[in-house]
Amino acid sequence: MNTESASIGKPGQDLAGLLRLLAQAEADLHTHIIEQDRPGQNGATSKLQVVGNHLRTTVKVLQKQVDLQTAILDALPSHIALVDADGVITAVNRAWCRFAAENQFPDSIFGVGQNYLMVCERVHHEESTGAQVVAIGLRSVLEGQVTDFTHEYPCHAPNERRWFLLTITPLSAERRDGAVIAHINITERKLAELALQESEVRFRTTFEQAAVGVAHVADDGRFLRVNERLCAMLGFTNEELLRQAFVDLSFPDCRAPAEAARQAMLAGTQLSYSAEQRYRRKDGEALWVNLVTTLVRHHSEPPYFISIIEDITARKTADVRLQRINRLYLVLSKIGAAIVKAQTPGQLYDQVCRIMVDDGLFRVALIAEAEPRDARVRTIAVAGDTGDYLNNFIISQDEHSANSKGPLGTALRTGRHDVCNDFAQDPRMAPWQAAAASNNLRAAAAFPLTADGVVTAALVLYSKDENYFLADEIALMIAVGDNISFALEQQRAREAVRISEERFRLLAKATNHAIWDLNVVSNNLWWNEGIETLFGYSLNDVEPTLDFWITRIHPEDRQRIIDSFYHAIRTGANLWSQDYRFRRKDGSYADVTDRGHLILNAEGKAIRMIGGMNDHTARKQADERIAEQATLLDEARDAISVHDLLHRTTYMNKGAERVYGWSVVEALGKSFRDLAYKDPTAFDKAIEAVLERGEWIGELSPTNKDGHQLLIEARWSLVRDHAGQPKSILSICTDITEKRKIEKQFLRSQRLESIGTLAGGIAHDLNNVLTPILLSIDLLMTGETDKRRIRTLSIIDSSAKRGADMVKQVLSFARGVEGQRLPIDIRRLVRDIATIINDTFLKNIQVRTAIDPEIGSVIGDVTQIHQVLLNLCVNARDAMPDGGALTLSSENVLLDEHYAKLHVDAKPGPYVVIRVEDTGDGIPHDIMDKIFEPFFTTKEIGKGTGLGLSTSLAVVKSHGGFMRVYSEPGRGSTFTLYLPAVTAANAGDSSRESLALPRGNGELVLVVDDEEGVRQLTRQILEAFGYRVLLAIDGSDALALFAAQQHDISLVLTDMMMPIMDGNAVIRVLMKLRPDVRIIAASGLHENRVIAKAMSGGVKHFLTKPYTADSLLKIVREALTSAV
């Protein structure tokens, strides 16, 4: 279909048909008029002509309407077609024809006369859902179901995207005789809409992902829309911000300018608003922002603001801090200048506070100090906003008061600076929060001011800004505090110098010393009047030079004094002090003590020396007499000491050192009550008595340095001063510890004998009771068949026999050994016991034996001696629940009279010694005296009768022997049996042997032992047999003696267990001092590890305590004659 042919039928079918009918009628009428144009018919012809003319006019009018309609349709850009009531196309415009041609739609489909409705309905649904929609819409309009129908659809060309809007409206609202179909090209609108949608997406993305905060704000200030960045900056969620207005987040000082800008933009007098201002975050922190706001107006929408918010807190904070730091540097500089000018602390304090407020812009600056009476804090200087509210700031230095927890109280109390950066949030500031809030004080810091290391006051600064005091600010303020403190010290130093100079002048006049002042640079020497008082030289006689002094020093002392004096000056020594002889005017010499103090300049060089010379000739003579007296006192064996009324020791002689163990240096100045008395009750009562009566005599139980309790017999006398007032107490004490021990041993022996007599009588009666019981049981058991009765009788029999065994032990204890006494083979006895305990004791106990091959024999009851050893072995086993070593040993010893003096039961003569030694728990010292008492036991009920050791002791005594115990808690115990050797012949042999004991040749032996009795008896024995002896009370004393006389000492006999320095330590030092020294180690603990330890230190000879003169002399001779 081409455009020209398509336009022919464009008018509507009714109008075109009518036009054709009228044209045909006109032609027919014209023919009829011609045929009727005959004479006589003029009148009829005229009428027909008139009708023809009207018909022609009507045709022309109708033609014009058709042309107009066609022109209008062609002029429309939309693609328009007219359809009748059946959907047949009656007319189309040019745009319709072009649309069909462009889309290659033939006239057979879209041309005039085609049924458009049927064409749309014939399109399959799979091919085009749009055509189906158009058919439904067209039928709905033609049938009057709807007044109009619209449908948008795409219709894209190969190189072009297009969209159309289909509209269908009826030709007449009254008659349903057709419709107008228009396809309107809406491509531009659709493209614009798509572009708008893309723009919206881009805007939304930009809005949400912007690096700054973005907000749409209503004209009344409410948030309409906010991005995530703004939420993050302010700390609110999106929903929380949309419930707020900008004014809610603004600080008060920012609200007025922002409100004025909002009104101006709404009024049209201002296009935009920008400012740097603060907003408050949700957490209360201030946020500095750069705000840019513009107003957006839409005709269809209310105006709103777009605000761009940039976080500039870091920059703003840096700027503010930089300004603040610069101000504080200025403060530091001005305070430095004030320090130079201020003459007094008060002037300095006032200037510091004023500078802090004027130049540092602090709201308040004050300096306060603590009142010593009530710990309240008093303001001594203040500047700034000093309203009455400062009176409400009650501050205390008392650490228990709530008013002491703030910066000022803390600084004064601790000497360290303290900061509160938020009054409202710091719980320490509760007492002052209300006053601070009402006076715009938000932060405070206090810095201590010190003089000579003592806090004298504190500088307190108050700021209106929170978080004002950061690291740099604090550091600068600490520097300010240090400078002020330095200035205070300098002012104090100047004042001290002034006072010192004045005091020096007064002192030089008042003292009896010869005060001198030497100018080191000029050698000018000044003396006070003391040079005349002490030495007879008038001030007119004294030359003001150093030569005057030097020429009067004793010739023998002069060079030494000169050398030391100039050495002190060269080295810058603080103190020079010397004792020498100085010539008086009368030619005699005085013993003087001369002391001088150097004064140095800034470079450390000596410029002046001030000193004093004191004549102590009389005192020296008195000291010499006192020294002689002290030497005599040191020779006394008693402990002599002097104590002041606070019990502090002021004097001790050597005897006191020996008794108590502390040296003079250790004891002087210390409370003897605290030093030597764990329970001072008795000591305090004695003090009361001596203060009341002037003297006191009695016994006390102090503790020595090693922790051992002593028993002393004390004689105290009250010493008074020249005014008759009590001054000190003279104490003379005798150590009676060993004496009392011997007495206790004697009394214990008597007590045990008395108990034994009583126990013997009881045991005898018990035997009389038990005998018929045992006999009756045997009688009752005869012929008895009832098992229950037999079992009951057996229990009674067992209990009676156990009672009989106990009676035997009691009888043994009471009467001694009964039965036949025969020679006992000790070697065999010890081996039998070892066999028994090896077979019966647990395997974790190692049994050892050490039997002297030449062991003698004793007369006695082998069964009872056997029982004694077995009892001791069982006790040793019980003392080693976790296993250990049990040693049985025997040897021959010869006890002399010296040994017998120390042991009540011992007698001189030959003995066989049997030892039972274990490595168990040991015996506590507090029960050592009770272990031999009858019925005393530390074992659980049912595991011991308490008669074992008491019976054993009774058996040994009945054999003429005695028993000794040595024990150390945690290390083990040793029980030693001493049994007399047999026959009188042996006694004769022993007498001869005593006469044949080896003698010395004047060799010097150093004896080291902390036991006084052992030392003295050992010395007596050795000296009686030709030796010289040195005694040492402990290891350190021994080393001092050895160092002084090591070339004369031939042999050292040392105990292994001593306080301060034990034997092993002494041996190691001795071997280092002289590797060839001969040493004998002695110990009461006879065990392998003690011997091994001594041997490892180089010792080849070992002596077991207690030792006899025989064993001592033999091992001394052996050690002296053996190879080194």
LUMVEXPA-764246 format. One record per residue (C-alpha): residue in three letters; z, y, x. Coordinates in steps of 0.05 Angstrom, whole numbers, plus 5000, padded with zeros to 4 digits. Layout:
// LUMVEXPA-764246
alaZYX/...
// end
This chain:
// LUMVEXPA-764246
met500050005000/asn498050675029/thr501251335014/glu495251624975/ser494351044928/ala501850964920/ser502651664893/ile497751564834/gly502551204790/lys508651574810/pro510351914745/gly514251514693/gln510251014653/asp511651354585/leu509652054609/ala503451804643/gly501251384584/leu502351974537/leu498252404583/arg492551904582/leu492851844506/leu492652604499/ala486652654546/gln483052114507/ala484752474442/glu481953124470/ala475452784490/asp474852444422/leu476253104387/his471053464430/thr465852944410/his467753004338/ile467153764339/ile460153714368/glu458153224315/gln461053664261/asp457854304286/arg452654324230/pro451054874184/gly455654914125/gln461454604163/asn463555214204/gly470455244174/ala472154524191/thr469454584260/ser473755194274/lys480054824256/leu478154244300/gln476954724358/val483755024347/val486954334349/gly482954164410/asn485254784445/his492554624431/leu491453914454/arg488454154519/thr494254624530/thr499154064518/val495553604567/lys495754154619/val503254254609/leu504653524612/gln500353464675/lys504454014707/gln510853644690/val508253004719/asp506053364782/leu512853704786/gln516453054777/thr512252724830/ala513253304877/ile520853284867/leu521152534879/asp516852584941/ala521053164967/leu527452754965/pro529152405032/ser532151814996/his527851214980/ile527451254903/ala524450794852/leu524550814776/val525350174738/asp525050034664/ala530149654624/asp527348994650/gly527849204722/val520349324731/ile518549874780/thr515150434742/ala514850954797/val516651054871/asn516551644918/arg513451704986/ala520051555022/trp520250884984/cys513250735007/arg514850905079/phe521250485076/ala517149895050/ala511749985103/glu516850045160/asn520249405138/gln513549065123/phe515248965050/pro508648855012/asp506849194945/ser507348514913/ile514748574923/phe516649304923/gly510549634891/val509749954822/gly509449434767/gln513748934806/asn520148684777/tyr525348914827/leu530948544791/met527447884795/val525447984868/cys532848094887/glu535147504845/arg529947034877/val532747154947/his536946564968/his544246684981/glu543746395052/glu538246895068/ser541547535043/thr548147625008/gly546248365002/ala540348224956/gln544847824910/val549748404908/val544048894890/ala541448434834/ile548448384803/gly549449134807/leu542549304778/arg543548834719/ser550549124707/val547549834702/leu541549614659/glu546149244611/gly550949824606/gln556849454639/val557750014690/thr555650734692/asp553250684764/phe553150224824/thr553550354900/his552949894959/glu552750025034/tyr548849555078/pro545949525148/cys538449505158/his537349515233/ala530549585266/pro529149225332/asn530749845373/glu534950225324/arg541350135286/arg540950365213/trp545350365152/phe543450525079/leu547250695016/leu544350394952/thr545750774887/ile543550544818/thr544451024759/pro541650964687/leu535751414666/ser539551614604/ala546851584587/glu545151464514/arg539550964520/arg539350374567/asp531750434579/gly531650424655/ala534950634719/val533851034782/ile534650634847/ala535751034911/his536450774983/ile539751345022/asn539751325099/ile546951405121/thr545851215194/glu548251885222/arg554651845180/lys555951135201/leu554651285274/ala559351885267/glu564651445235/leu563950925291/ala564351475343/leu570551735307/gln573651045308/glu572250965382/ser575051655393/glu581251465355/val582050835398/arg581151245461/phe585951765436/arg591151235418/thr590450905486/thr590951575521/phe596851765478/glu600751125490/gln599051035563/ala599651755586/ala603851855649/val607452425614/gly611152455549/val606752645488/ala609352815419/his606553065353/val611653515322/ala611753775251/asp611954525239/asp619354465222/gly620854135290/arg621253395269/phe617952875312/leu611752575277/arg609252135333/val611651995404/asn609051565460/glu612851045500/arg613451485562/leu617252005523/cys621851465495/ala623151215565/met624451915591/leu629552065537/gly632551375531/phe631351305456/thr627250795418/asn621151035379/glu624750965312/glu630851355339/leu626551935362/leu622651975296/arg629352095261/gln630752705304/ala628153405317/phe626653745382/val632554215373/asp637353615371/leu635553455444/ser635454155471/phe641154475510/pro643955095474/asp641255585526/cys634055325514/arg633855345438/ala632756095425/pro626356165468/ala623355535439/glu624755745367/ala621556435379/ala615256105408/arg614855625348/gln615056205299/ala609856595339/met604956005341/leu605655885266/ala604456625254/gly598256605298/thr600757115348/gln601556605404/leu596756045423/ser601455595463/tyr608355555495/ser610355285563/ala617155285597/glu621654905643/gln627954705605/arg633154165598/tyr633753615546/arg639653155537/arg638152405543/lys641251895497/asp646351725552/gly648452455557/glu644952595623/ala640853235630/leu633353175638/trp629153745666/val622153775637/asn615854205641/leu614054315567/val607054525543/thr606154595467/thr599954795425/leu599054845349/val593754425315/arg591054655247/his586954225198/his584354485132/ser586253835097/glu592953725134/pro599154135148/pro599254435218/tyr602954065273/phe604654155347/ile602253745405/ser607453755461/ile606353505532/ile612953355567/glu613153235643/asp619552985676/ile621153475733/thr628453275741/ala627653045813/arg624053685834/lys628754125795/thr634853765822/ala632053825892/asp630854575882/val637754685853/arg641054275908/leu637054645961/gln639455305934/arg646455035929/ile646454756000/asn643755416027/arg649455775991/leu654455296021/tyr651655396090/leu652556136079/val659755996056/leu660955586119/ser658356156162/lys662556696127/ile668856276130/gly667656196205/ala667656946211/ala673857006167/ile677456506212/val676356956272/lys678957576236/ala684857296197/gln691557386230/thr695956976183/pro694856356139/gly695656786076/gln690057256097/leu685556666113/tyr687056326046/asp685356946006/gln678757066042/val676656326036/cys677756325961/arg673956985952/ile667956735994/met667756085954/val667156465888/asp662657045911/asp657856675956/gly658755945936/leu658456125861/phe664255665844/arg667655835779/val674655785810/ala677155675881/leu684455595898/ile688955345953/ala695454995933/glu701254655967/ala706654175944/glu713754395931/pro718253935971/arg723953975920/asp720553695858/ala713553495883/arg710454015837/val704154365864/arg704355125875/thr698155565880/ile698456025941/ala691456335937/val686256365881/ala679656715863/gly674656685807/asp675656595732/thr683256595738/gly685256605665/asp691856395635/tyr689155685628/leu690855555702/asn698155575681/asn696854955639/phe694254575699/ile700954235715/ile699553825778/ser704453375814/gln704553015881/asp708952455854/glu704651835855/his708151565792/ser706352185751/ala699952225708/asn699252935734/ser698252695805/lys691852285794/gly686952865797/pro683253115859/leu688753605880/gly694553125873/thr690652565907/ala688553005966/leu695653255978/arg698552555970/thr693552146011/gly690652656060/arg683552486038/his678552895998/asp677752705924/val672252875874/cys671552885798/asn664353015778/asp665452985703/phe671953225671/ala670152945603/gln668752235627/asp673952145682/pro680351835652/arg684552115709/met683152815682/ala686152685613/pro692053185622/trp687153755635/gln680853575596/ala682154045537/ala683454655580/ala677654495626/ala672754405567/ser674755065535/asn673855435600/asn667255115621/leu670054715680/arg666254075688/ala667153845760/ala672453925814/ala673753715886/ala679753785931/phe679853786007/pro686253706047/leu688154236098/thr692153966157/ala695954246215/asp697853796273/gly695753196232/val700253366172/val697453566104/thr700054266089/ala695654476030/ala689054315995/leu682854725979/val680554605906/leu673754805880/tyr671654805806/ser664454815783/lys661254925714/asp656054385731/glu657053645723/asn655553215784/tyr655953815829/phe659453485888/leu654453005920/ala654352745991/asp651553366025/glu656053845986/ile662153416002/ala660253386076/leu659654146080/met666254246044/ile669653746090/ala667054166148/val669954786114/gly676654426107/asp676454196180/asn674954906203/ile680655186162/ser685254646188/phe683154806259/ala684455546247/leu691455376219/glu692854956281/gln690555526326/gln694856026289/arg700655546294/ala699255436367/arg699156186381/glu705656266344/ala708455666380/val706455956447/arg709756616430/ile716156256407/ser715755796468/glu715156376516/glu721156706483/arg724956056483/phe723255946557/arg726056626575/leu732456496537/leu733055786563/ala731956006635/lys737956466626/ala742355966590/thr741255326630/asn744955086692/his738554816720/ala734555176773/ile728255346733/trp721955516771/asp714955746753/leu709255656803/asn702556006800/val698255456831/val692555936846/ser696656466883/asn702556016906/asn707256526875/leu713856186857/trp719056466809/trp726356226803/asn731756356752/glu739056486765/gly740255736771/ile738055756844/glu744356156858/thr748955776811/leu747155096840/phe745155236912/gly748255906930/tyr741756306940/ser741756986906/leu735257206875/asn734657736929/asp734957186982/val729356786950/glu722356906975/pro717156836919/thr713056336957/leu712355586960/asp714755587032/phe721855777010/trp722255116973/ile718654677023/thr722854897083/arg729354717047/ile727453997031/his730953477076/pro726353317135/glu726552577118/asp724252717047/arg719653307059/gln712952977073/arg713752487015/ile715353046967/ile709653496991/asp704652926986/ser706752736915/phe706953466893/tyr699853626915/his697352956890/ala699953146820/ile696353816824/arg689753496848/thr689752956795/gly692153396738/ala698152956723/asn702153176662/leu708853066696/trp711253086768/ser718252816782/gln721852646846/asp728852536873/tyr730352836941/arg735453226981/phe735353996979/arg739254447028/arg744354916999/lys745555597028/asp751855337063/gly747554807099/ser749854197059/tyr744853787022/ala744853656947/asp741853046914/val736953336864/thr732153106811/asp726153566807/arg721153536749/gly714953966738/his709854006682/leu702654216697/ile698754716655/leu691254626659/asn685555106643/ala679654946598/glu676154586656/gly682154136667/lys684354476732/ala691654616747/ile693455356742/arg700955336732/met706854876739/ile713554986707/gly719554566725/gly726954496736/met731454246792/asn738053916775/asp743753786824/his746253086808/thr750352976871/ala756752866832/arg753252426781/lys750152006836/gln756951896867/ala759651706799/asp753751246787/glu755150896853/arg762350786833/ile760150526765/ala755050066798/glu760649776840/gln764749666778/ala758849366741/thr757848876799/leu764948656793/leu764148576717/asp757848166728/glu761847676770/ala766347536710/arg764646896672/asp766547216605/ala761347586563/ile763248316568/ser759348826526/val760049506493/his757349676424/asp757250336386/leu759750396315/leu752850206289/his753449556328/arg748049776378/thr749049476447/thr750249996501/tyr752549536558/met752248796576/asn754548436638/lys751147826668/gly756247376634/ala753947636567/glu746747496587/arg748546776605/val752546656541/tyr747846976491/gly741146876526/trp738547576517/ser737348016578/val740148716582/val733249006570/glu732348586507/ala739248746478/leu740349486495/gly739549946435/lys739149366386/ser744249186333/phe748248596360/arg750248446288/asp742948346268/leu741248006334/ala746547466338/tyr749447356268/lys745547016213/asp751547086168/pro755147726189/thr761147636141/ala766047436194/phe763247966242/asp764148516190/lys771348306176/ala772848336251/ile769749036254/glu774149266197/ala780248986233/val778849306300/leu777449986267/glu783949926228/arg788549656283/gly784849856347/glu784049136371/trp782348446345/ile782847736373/gly779547136341/glu773846646340/leu766646796319/ser760346376313/pro754346786337/thr747446496351/asn744246536420/lys737146716434/asp734845996428/gly737745946358/his743645506378/gln750345676346/leu755945846394/leu763445866386/ile766746446423/glu773746686432/ala773247446423/arg777848006445/trp775548686418/ser778449366434/leu776750036402/val774550576451/arg775551306431/asp772351946456/his775952546486/ala777452796415/gly780752146396/gln775151936349/pro772651216350/lys766551176395/ser765050456412/ile767949746416/leu769249376481/ser768048626471/ile770548086518/cys768447396495/thr769446696524/asp764446146506/ile768745566481/thr762845176451/glu763144596500/lys770744586500/arg770844546424/lys765643996425/ile770143576470/glu775943716424/lys771743506364/gln769742866400/phe777142706413/leu779142876341/arg773242476313/ser775441886355/gln782541936328/arg779842016257/leu775441406262/glu781341006290/ser785541226230/ile780041056181/gly779140396216/thr786440216208/leu786140386134/ala779440026125/gly782339416161/gly788039366112/ile783339436052/ala778538916081/his784238426091/asp786338486018/leu779138425995/asn778437766033/asn784537505997/val781137705930/leu774237415948/thr776736745975/pro779036455907/ile772836725874/leu768236355922/leu772335725918/ser772435755841/ile764835825839/asp763935195881/leu768634835833/leu765135085771/met758134905798/thr760234175806/gly756933765752/glu754334375715/thr747634245680/asp746834865636/lys741435285669/arg743935935640/arg751035805666/ile748235595733/arg744236235738/thr750336655720/leu754736285771/ser749236385824/ile749337135812/ile756937155819/asp756536725882/ser751237185913/ser755237805897/ala761637515925/lys758337305990/arg755338005997/gly762238275988/ala764737786041/asp759438036090/met761738746077/val768938536090/lys766838236157/gln763738896177/val769939266155/leu774338786194/ser769938866255/phe770439616248/ala778039586237/arg780239076289/gly774639066338/val771438426361/glu774937786345/gly773037116373/gln771236846441/arg769137326495/leu764137036544/pro759237306595/ile752937556558/asp746037496588/ile743438196572/arg736238026592/arg736037446544/leu739637826489/val734538406492/arg728637926492/asp731537546432/ile732238196393/ala725038396413/thr722537716388/ile726137796321/ile723538486306/asn716538306329/asp716537736279/thr719738116221/phe717738846227/leu711139136202/lys705439116251/asn704839866252/ile711139886295/gln709739746368/val715539416404/arg716539526479/thr721739266528/ala723839526596/ile729239076628/asp731939196698/pro730738546738/glu737638636770/ile741138766704/gly748438566704/ser752338206651/val758138396605/ile763938016575/gly763738006499/asp761937676433/val754437566437/thr753937526361/gln757038206350/ile752938536405/his746838206375/gln748738506307/val749739196338/leu742739196369/leu739638916306/asn743039466264/leu740239996311/cys733239696309/val733239676232/asn735340406231/ala729640566279/arg724740196234/asp727040586173/ala726141236212/met718741066223/pro715840926153/asp708841076178/gly709540666242/gly711040856313/ala713940576378/leu720740236386/thr723140146458/leu728739686481/ser730939806553/ser736839636598/glu739239836667/asn745439846712/val749040516721/leu755240746758/leu759241286722/asp763341756764/glu769342186748/his764942796737/tyr761142446682/ala767442176651/lys770142886644/leu764543056595/his765442436550/val772142256520/asp770841506517/ala767641436585/lys771341176647/pro768941156718/gly765840496740/pro759740046733/tyr756339976665/val750639606634/val746440106592/ile742239866533/arg737740376498/val734340336430/glu729140886426/asp724441056369/thr719041576355/gly721141696283/asp723642286242/gly729742436285/ile736642626260/pro737943326233/his742943716276/asp747443866216/ile749143126203/met749542896275/asp757242916274/lys757542486210/ile753041896226/phe758741466253/glu763341586194/pro764440986148/phe760240976084/phe755941566106/thr748541426095/thr742241826083/lys738641226052/glu737341125979/ile742440775935/gly742040025944/lys738540076012/gly744640206056/thr752240136055/gly753840676106/leu757640176149/gly752239986200/leu753340526252/ser760940576242/thr761539816251/ser756939836311/leu761140376343/ala767439976330/val764339356363/val762139746424/lys769040066431/ser772439386424/his768339176484/gly771039766524/gly764540146519/phe761940766483/met755640996450/arg751441636457/val745941916413/tyr740242386432/ser735542616377/glu730343146363/pro727943236292/gly720643046286/arg720542706355/gly725242116350/ser732241866369/thr735341476427/phe741841066418/thr744940876485/leu750340336491/tyr754840356552/leu758339676563/pro762939556624/ala759939076675/val763938416687/thr769138196740/ala773938566784/ala769438386843/asn764238836814/ala769239386810/gly770739286884/asp763339276898/ser762539916860/ser768040246899/arg764640056963/glu758040266934/ser761040936917/leu763241016988/ala756240837011/leu752641336965/pro747141727003/arg749142407030/gly745043037043/asn743943427107/gly744744137081/glu738244127040/leu737644676988/val736744406917/leu734844856859/val737944586794/val734844846729/asp738444686664/asp740345096603/glu746844696593/glu752545026631/gly756644376638/val750743986665/arg749144536716/gln756244586742/leu757743846747/thr751043716781/arg752644266832/gln759543966845/ile756643276858/leu751043516903/glu755543986942/ala760743426950/phe755242996982/gly752643507032/tyr747443916994/arg746844656982/val745444856910/leu742045426872/leu743045456796/ala738045726745/ile739645786670/asp732345746647/gly725145716671/ser724146456684/asp730646486724/ala728345886764/leu721646196781/ala725046836804/leu729746446850/phe724146006876/ala719646596891/ala725146916932/gln727246296971/gln721445806964/his721045657039/asp728445457041/ile728445036977/ser727444296992/leu727744016922/val727644256849/leu731343866795/thr729144136727/asp730643966654/met724443846612/met727144146546/met729244876555/pro728345516515/ile723646086536/met719845656586/asp720344906584/gly720144426642/asn712744286640/ala711145036645/val716045116703/ile712944516740/arg705844796732/val707945476761/leu711945156818/met705944726838/lys701545346840/leu706645726883/arg707645136931/pro703544516920/asp707944096966/val714444236929/arg718643626912/ile720743596838/ile725243146797/ala724243186721/ala730343036677/ser730542916601/gly735142626548/leu729042386510/his727341746545/glu720341626520/asn713641496553/arg710142126530/val715542576561/ile714942196627/ala707342196624/lys707242946612/ala711643066673/met707642586716/ser701142926696/gly703943576724/gly704843256792/val712043006786/lys713442326818/his720842256802/phe724242236733/leu731742226717/thr734242016648/lys740042386616/pro745842266615/tyr745642096688/thr751241886736/ala752942116806/asp750041446830/ser743341536796/leu743042286814/leu744442196888/lys739741596895/ile733841946862/val735142596902/arg735042206967/glu728941816944/ala725142456927/leu726942786993/thr724842197036/ser718541986998/ala711642217018/val709142856984/
// end
